[in-house]
Amino acid sequence: MEYKHEQTTTILRHRNSIRAYKILAVQGDNLVIRNPYNRERTVGIPVPKLVNGYKAGDYADIVYFHTGSTGFKAEVIGHTPPEFKPDNGADIV
């Protein structure tokens, strides 16, 4: 699998605020992940063109952008490279 340059090293991942999120479910065109701001809840990230490439249990690299004082936007970068997937099955890395 091919990865974007910013996904390939720990330093680049940190600089670009890329985190690995475990896909909890795929519902329609949404990837369901743990909400990073309230880990007791889940959130659906719309990715209509990419959703077929993911299944529950996979990890996706996602970046969150603040869009105001309380809002945010999420961007799916791609599948998480194997070396950045957690061994313990954590929901957010």
Backbone hydrogen bonds, N-H to C=O, Kabsch-Sander energy under -0.5 kcal/mol:
donor,donor_aa,acceptor,acceptor_aa,energy
7,Q,4,K,-2.1
8,T,5,H,-1.8
13,R,9,T,-2.4
14,H,10,T,-2.3
15,R,11,I,-2.7
16,N,12,L,-1.9
17,S,14,H,-1.4
18,I,13,R,-2.7
19,R,62,I,-1.9
21,Y,60,A,-2.8
22,K,91,D,-3.1
23,I,58,D,-3.3
24,L,22,K,-0.7
24,L,32,V,-3.0
25,A,32,V,-1.1
27,Q,30,N,-2.2
28,G,26,V,-0.5
30,N,27,Q,-2.0
31,L,45,I,-2.4
32,V,25,A,-3.0
32,V,30,N,-0.6
33,I,31,L,-0.6
33,I,43,V,-2.6
35,N,41,R,-2.7
38,N,35,N,-0.6
41,R,38,N,-2.4
43,V,33,I,-2.6
45,I,31,L,-2.8
45,I,43,V,-0.5
47,V,29,D,-3.2
50,L,47,V,-1.1
51,V,47,V,-2.0
53,G,50,L,-2.2
54,Y,51,V,-1.7
57,G,23,I,-3.3
58,D,55,K,-2.2
60,A,21,Y,-2.6
61,D,78,G,-3.4
62,I,19,R,-2.6
62,I,60,A,-0.6
63,V,75,E,-2.4
65,F,73,K,-3.2
67,T,71,G,-1.8
73,K,65,F,-2.6
75,E,63,V,-2.5
77,I,61,D,-3.1
77,I,75,E,-0.6
78,G,61,D,-1.1
80,T,59,Y,-2.0
84,F,81,P,-2.2
85,K,82,P,-1.3
93,V,20,A,-2.9
